[in-house]
């Protein structure tokens, strides 16, 4: 079956304000960030050397990888620093349902 | 008998002129009337008072002693309401009548209030005087809704000041772009972006049609039929010269009091200076012309008629931290050749206009570092033909002092006060000036708008034998303040949380540079009594372990002074086995490192180890390396092992600007390398040397001698003074070796071991206060701050691989 599915992850308060947390879903490791007004989800691994983005410092709408300070935009997954980089991390749609963060995954 | 000089107006223009008059032989009995109750203050800096960067006392130009010393009668709080040119008297609003031989009008200008319904409501204010500023400060607070009418220089400075105080600010501006008198539309657009980045809302092309509310302001109505809620309305729509008295004195008045190049009015016994004056058709609203006019007038009025005033190149600089805007001359492109540079990502816009090979005007937004060069070109009307290729980007100077060396001694450095390069060099040589603050005190240079401060610094650097740097780099783009300035702000504004600071003084977001720096500062300033925000910390300080290249962590328990026991080693070995730790390593700091630990195992490993954290992951106290001292060593002269263990016990668990590594050695053979540590105790026969600022990292630096003492307790105390001094004065991520080198060991000694007892006691007290609140961070393993501090999130729903 092709298509998409929404997966219940965890209640919102488990992800502190302006921090990220990782969750493993099947063979994916996804980082979820609490930006206060919304939650955003990306693949957890930095395209540079695979650093855990969930452990980075959030700077506005971006996260700074803890290993070598690559900066990744959380809504698009684009690499902001170093500049002019075409590498990207996958992003996932999120929504809140009854205080629970939901992530949309592609079915396989 | 001396003539009676009556000065109406106790502001910058009047008093600058009186200062000049006093330089001539005393020929006047001077009486000064001012309708404000204050002594003369620097009106230009009111926005700095509003923004909390300066206190009201800091902007006083002439204190009461100055009036007394110069035998000037000051009548503060008396407004002159009438003048009788035939009887030669002025009348005060309290009924006094004062006779004059010579009258000087320095009445300045007032805020202009456009015709808007409801301006009489409570909560509508101008931003012109110290009292206005105080009233704004009284009413501004977190969540106060403020509307600023006017998007000119003053309006924008008021807006930022209010916002810094926590207000939600909207600027309503009549014109389609901001500061249109100083900036072309492109420049205004760049400025708009910067104001919006600060979080200030700007509505352009709209007028305010009415102030709404029942007695007190509740909102404003705009020309587009929309309404804004407001608790406070600031009118900054322009200024008008105060010319009522000049009319009454029978003077020739257009927009301002008309004066000639000798600063004479149409009456021989009445003079005028400053913003109330109109010279060659121009009324000035900026500070530099006041000083130039004052000098000429002083000559004329004292019978030394000769010097002439021929007008001032209009220059303006926006005083908002982090929003650099400079404009001067005629920047319109009619009959001139524009030269431009812009970079949208950097927010930098520069435009020069060149006419007949000479600079006609300049606009700088986002980078005003070259403003002085352009000002000089404007003033001297230098021929730029040979420099056309280097107008915006000068070829790099071969040596740093070249810029200064190229200036003539007669060139003006400070345009506000009128101080030349020659005068500054003279002050440096003759008055022993070494710092910018001494220079300000001595020559008044850089006390006006402050835009020449970097030029003054360059001069000091080039000329002063013992120049001391005062300006420092700003932290980052999110928070455009130098760190020492920021520490003052945090302290004076009693800010205790990172986000509060970013919301008020920064861009509301922060980044990986400013957030950890702020976290450190708040912890240090409030001795641990701050609002700890882990989202502002690097991952190492969220989970108290050092992240490795594969995302695992390293665990280093504290082994004070490198002294351990068989039982402790056995415990560490058991943990390494139990958690299958991939690598166990003896570190260079006489400790044991367990590498490759998973985040979720950290709390259990800490519990099994039952040892305190060695804090090898943080900017804080690392360890004290020791030699075997007197217990076993044949050469030892001091018990370095016990001293080292005690030193570590005293300092451990405290955070520092950068890591602090220490060592104690029992004799000058220096087996534990104390002379290349941040703090080292070097034992010798009969006592200790305490050394600081050593390094054996990227570079190698031998530590400087702080002091030599007799007892171990004295050595520990000296180390403690230095340690706390470093915590309070170093920039974040500045190691002791950079800090000591920048500060100079003589100053470090003066401020620590040689400081007066109250100063030393202060350092000790704050150290003790921080220490009393410090805890072993590994205790958090037992009671995590949040549910998922160490463990990954388990999804509520299963997804198949």
Interface residues (C-beta under 8 A of the other chain):
Chain A: X7 X8 X9 X10 X13 X14 X15 X16 X17 X18 X19 X21 X22 X23 X24 X25 X26 X27 X28 X32 X49 X50 X51 X52 X55 X56 X57 X58 X59 X60 X64 X66 X67 X69 X100 X105
Chain B: X478 X507 X509 X510 X511 X512 X515 X516 X534 X535 X536 X537 X538 X539 X542 X547 X549 X550 X551 X786 X787 X788 X792 X793 X794 X795 X796 X797 X799 X800 X801
